[in-house]
Amino acid sequence: MKTKDLKTLTLEELIVRFREVSAKHGRLLNALNTRAANKEYKHAAAVRRELRARGTEAEAALLGLLSDPEEGTRYWAATAALRFASSEAEAVLSMLSTPASSLMGLSAAMTLDAWKNGALPLEE
């Protein structure tokens, strides 16, 4: 789906899309299929940008994904939530990174470290 087409989705449809691409990204990354994971990263980042543009209603929907069963979805929701619900997002990233036995766990640890050191850009 093209970035411009994301604007036509309802919030509910956008959340479904976010869950799909973030979960797929996480599974691909953990399977060490980095080429395919990088492609999904671009899709997940585009959906996250559109969700950010939707305001507080989208923020509330993202908070609901912090407990999603998919590791990738929790990671992506937490990275999006850092700017408006930092304590909840930090807790999720910390949980994902302990122990950092997967690439998603390592990503969570690195994201959390960058966030705490003020080196994480909040916008893409």
PAZAPA-4460 file (N, C-alpha, C; in steps of 0.05 Angstrom, whole numbers, plus 32768, in hexadecimal, padded with zeros to 4 digits):
% residues 124
    n_x    n_y    n_z   ca_x   ca_y   ca_z    c_x    c_y    c_z   seq   type   mol
   8011   7FE8   8000   8000   8000   8000   8012   8019   8000     1      M     A
   800B   802C   7FEF   801B   8044   7FED   8015   8057   8004     2      K     A
   8028   8067   800B   8025   8079   8021   800D   808B   801E     3      T     A
   8008   8095   8006   7FF2   80A7   8002   7FD7   8099   8007     4      K     A
   7FD7   807F   8002   7FBE   806F   8006   7FB8   806B   8024     5      D     A
   7FCC   806E   8035   7FC7   806A   8052   7FB5   8080   805C     6      L     A
   7FB5   8097   8050   7FA4   80AD   8059   7F87   80A7   8055     7      K     A
   7F80   8095   8043   7F64   808E   803E   7F59   807A   8051     8      T     A
   7F6A   806D   8061   7F61   8059   8074   7F54   8065   808D     9      L     A
   7F41   8058   8098   7F36   8060   80B2   7F4C   8059   80C7    10      T     A
   7F48   8064   80DF   7F5B   805E   80F4   7F5C   8040   80FA    11      L     A
   7F45   8034   80FA   7F44   8017   80FF   7F53   8007   80EA    12      E     A
   7F4F   800F   80D1   7F5E   8001   80BB   7F7C   8006   80BD    13      E     A
   7F83   801E   80C5   7F9F   8025   80C8   7FAC   8015   80DE    14      L     A
   7F9E   8011   80F4   7FA8   8001   810A   7FAC   7FE4   8101    15      I     A
   7F99   7FDA   80F2   7F9B   7FBE   80E8   7FB4   7FBC   80D6    16      V     A
   7FB8   7FD0   80C5   7FCF   7FD0   80B3   7FE9   7FD2   80C3    17      R     A
   7FE9   7FE2   80D8   8001   7FE5   80E9   8007   7FCB   80F7    18      F     A
   7FF3   7FBD   8101   7FF7   7FA3   810D   8003   7F8F   80FA    19      R     A
   7FF8   7F8F   80E1   8002   7F7C   80CD   801F   7F81   80C6    20      E     A
   8026   7F9A   80C0   8042   7F9F   80B6   8056   7F9E   80CD    21      V     A
   804E   7FA7   80E5   8061   7FA6   80FB   8066   7F89   8104    22      S     A
   8051   7F79   8105   8055   7F5D   810C   8066   7F4E   80F8    23      A     A
   8060   7F54   80DE   8070   7F47   80C9   808D   7F50   80CB    24      K     A
   8092   7F69   80D0   80AD   7F73   80D2   80BB   7F64   80E9    25      H     A
   80AE   7F62   8100   80BB   7F54   8117   80C1   7F37   8111    26      G     A
   80AE   7F29   8104   80B3   7F0D   80FE   80CA   7F0A   80EA    27      R     A
   80CA   7F1B   80D6   80E0   7F19   80C2   80FB   7F20   80CE    28      L     A
   80FC   7F34   80DF   8115   7F3B   80EC   811F   7F24   80FD    29      L     A
   810D   7F19   810D   8116   7F03   811F   811E   7EEA   810F    30      N     A
   8113   7EE7   80F6   811A   7ED1   80E5   8134   7ED7   80D5    31      A     A
   8140   7EEE   80DB   8159   7EF7   80CD   8155   7EFB   80AF    32      L     A
   813D   7F01   80A7   8137   7F07   808B   8137   7F26   8089    33      N     A
   814F   7F31   808B   8152   7F4E   808D   8149   7F5D   8074    34      T     A
   814D   7F52   805D   8144   7F60   8044   8126   7F64   8045    35      R     A
   8117   7F4F   804A   80FA   7F52   804C   80F2   7F63   8064    36      A     A
   8100   7F60   807A   80FA   7F71   8092   80FD   7F8E   808C    37      A     A
   8112   7F95   807D   8117   7FB1   8075   8100   7FBC   8065    38      N     A
   80F5   7FAC   8053   80DE   7FB4   8043   80C6   7FBA   8055    39      K     A
   80C1   7FA8   8068   80AA   7FAC   807A   80AF   7FC3   808D    40      E     A
   80C8   7FC8   8094   80CF   7FDF   80A4   80C4   7FF9   8097    41      Y     A
   80C9   7FFB   807D   80C0   8013   806F   80A2   8016   8070    42      K     A
   8093   7FFF   806D   8076   8000   806F   806D   8008   808B    43      H     A
   8079   7FFB   809F   8072   8001   80BB   8077   801E   80C2    44      A     A
   808E   8029   80B9   8094   8045   80BE   8080   8058   80B1    45      A     A
   8077   8051   8099   8063   8062   808B   8049   8061   809A    46      A     A
   8040   804A   80A4   8027   8048   80B3   802A   8057   80CD    47      V     A
   8041   8054   80DA   8045   8063   80F4   8044   8081   80EF    48      R     A
   8050   808B   80DA   804E   80A8   80D4   8031   80B0   80D0    49      R     A
   8021   80A0   80C2   8005   80A8   80BE   7FF6   80A7   80D9    50      E     A
   7FFC   8093   80E9   7FEF   8092   8104   7FF6   80AB   8114    51      L     A
   800F   80B3   8113   8017   80CB   8122   8008   80E4   8119    52      R     A
   8002   80E5   80FF   7FF4   80FC   80F4   7FD6   80FC   80FC    53      A     A
   7FCC   80E5   8106   7FB0   80E3   810E   7FAA   80ED   812A    54      R     A
   7FBE   80F3   813A   7FBA   8100   8154   7FB3   80ED   816A    55      G     A
   7FA5   80F8   817E   7FA1   80EA   8198   7F91   80D0   8195    56      T     A
   7F7E   80CF   8183   7F6F   80B7   817F   7F81   80A0   8176    57      E     A
   7F93   80A6   8164   7FA6   8092   815B   7FBA   808A   8171    58      A     A
   7FC1   809E   8182   7FD3   8098   8198   7FC6   8084   81AB    59      E     A
   7FAC   8088   81B1   7F9E   8075   81C2   7F9E   8059   81B6    60      A     A
   7F9A   8058   819C   7F99   803E   818F   7FB5   8031   8190    61      A     A
   7FCA   8040   818D   7FE5   8036   818F   7FEB   802B   81AB    62      L     A
   7FE1   8038   81BF   7FE5   802F   81DB   7FD9   8013   81DE    63      L     A
   7FC3   800E   81D1   7FB6   7FF4   81D3   7FC7   7FDE   81C7    64      G     A
   7FD9   7FE5   81B5   7FEB   7FD1   81A8   8004   7FCA   81B9    65      L     A
   8008   7FD8   81CF   801F   7FD3   81DF   801E   7FB7   81EC    66      L     A
   8006   7FAB   81EC   8003   7F90   81F8   7FFC   7F7C   81E2    67      S     A
   8001   7F83   81C9   7FFB   7F70   81B3   800B   7F57   81B6    68      D     A
   8001   7F40   81AD   8010   7F27   81AF   8029   7F27   819D    69      P     A
   8029   7F36   8188   8040   7F37   8176   8056   7F49   8180    70      E     A
   806E   7F3E   8182   8085   7F4D   818C   808B   7F66   817A    71      E     A
   8089   7F62   8160   808E   7F78   814E   807A   7F8F   8151    72      G     A
   8061   7F88   8156   804C   7F9C   8159   8051   7FAB   8173    73      T     A
   8058   7F9D   8189   805E   7FAB   81A2   8076   7FBE   819F    74      R     A
   808A   7FB4   8190   80A2   7FC5   818C   809A   7FDF   817D    75      Y     A
   808C   7FDC   8167   8085   7FF3   8156   8072   8006   8165    76      W     A
   805F   7FFB   8174   804D   800C   8183   805C   801B   8199    77      A     A
   806F   800D   81A6   807F   801A   81BB   8090   8030   81B0    78      A     A
   809D   802C   8199   80AD   8041   818D   809C   8059   8186    79      T     A
   8084   8054   817C   8072   806A   8176   8068   8079   818F    80      A     A
   8064   806A   81A5   8059   8075   81BD   806E   8084   81CE    81      A     A
   8087   8081   81C8   809C   808F   81D8   8097   80AC   81DB    82      L     A
   808C   80B9   81C6   8089   80D6   81C6   8070   80DF   81D6    83      R     A
   805D   80CD   81DC   8045   80D6   81EA   803F   80C5   8203    84      F     A
   804B   80AE   8206   8047   809D   821E   8061   808F   8224    85      A     A
   8075   809F   822B   8091   8094   822C   8094   807E   8241    86      S     A
   8087   8081   8258   808B   806C   826D   8080   8051   8264    87      S     A
   8068   8051   8258   805C   8038   824F   806D   802C   8238    88      E     A
   8076   803D   8226   8086   8034   820F   80A1   8029   8219    89      A     A
   80AE   8037   822C   80C7   802D   8236   80C4   8012   8243    90      E     A
   80AE   800E   8252   80A9   7FF4   825F   80A7   7FDE   824A    91      A     A
   8099   7FE3   8234   8097   7FCE   821F   80B2   7FC9   8212    92      V     A
   80C0   7FDD   820C   80DB   7FDA   8200   80EE   7FCB   8212    93      L     A
   80EC   7FD1   822C   80FD   7FC3   8240   80F6   7FA6   8241    94      S     A
   80DC   7FA0   8241   80D3   7F84   8242   80DC   7F75   8229    95      M     A
   80DA   7F81   8212   80E2   7F75   81F9   8100   7F70   81F8    96      L     A
   810F   7F81   8205   812D   7F7F   8204   8139   7F6D   8219    97      S     A
   8129   7F61   822A   8134   7F51   8240   812A   7F34   823E    98      T     A
   813C   7F21   8237   8156   7F26   822C   8154   7F2B   820E    99      P     A
   8168   7F38   8204   8168   7F3F   81E7   8171   7F27   81D7   100      A     A
   8160   7F12   81D7   8167   7EF9   81C9   815E   7EF8   81AC   101      S     A
   8150   7F0D   81A3   8147   7F0E   8187   814F   7F28   817C   102      S     A
   814D   7F2B   8162   8154   7F45   8156   8140   7F5A   815E   103      L     A
   8126   7F53   8162   8113   7F66   816C   811B   7F6F   8188   104      M     A
   8124   7F5C   8199   812D   7F63   81B3   8145   7F76   81B3   105      G     A
   8157   7F70   81A1   816F   7F81   819E   8167   7F9D   8194   106      L     A
   8154   7F9E   8182   814A   7FB8   8178   813D   7FC7   818F   107      S     A
   812D   7FB9   819F   8120   7FC7   81B6   8135   7FD2   81C9   108      A     A
   814A   7FC2   81CF   815F   7FCB   81E1   816D   7FE4   81D6   109      A     A
   8173   7FE3   81BC   8181   7FFA   81B0   816F   8012   81AF   110      M     A
   8156   800F   81A9   8143   8025   81A8   8140   8031   81C4   111      T     A
   813E   8021   81D8   813B   802B   81F3   8154   803A   81FC   112      L     A
   816B   802F   81F6   8184   803C   81FC   8186   8057   81EE   113      D     A
   8180   8058   81D5   8181   8071   81C6   816D   8086   81D1   114      A     A
   8156   807C   81D9   8141   808E   81E4   814B   809A   81FF   115      W     A
   8156   8089   8210   815F   8093   822A   8177   80A6   8227   116      K     A
   8186   80A3   8212   819E   80B4   820E   8197   80CC   81FC   117      N     A
   817E   80D0   81F5   8175   80E7   81E5   817E   80E6   81C9   118      G     A
   8185   80CE   81BF   818F   80CB   81A4   817B   80BF   8190   119      A     A
   8162   80BC   8199   814E   80B0   8187   813D   80C5   817A   120      L     A
   813E   80C7   8160   812C   80DA   8152   810F   80D0   8154   121      P     A
   80FD   80E2   815C   80E2   80D9   815F   80D1   80DA   8146   122      L     A
   80DB   80E8   8132   80CD   80EA   8119   80DF   80DF   8103   123      E     A
   80D2   80D3   80EF   80E1   80C9   80D8   80DB   80DB   80C1   124      E     A
***
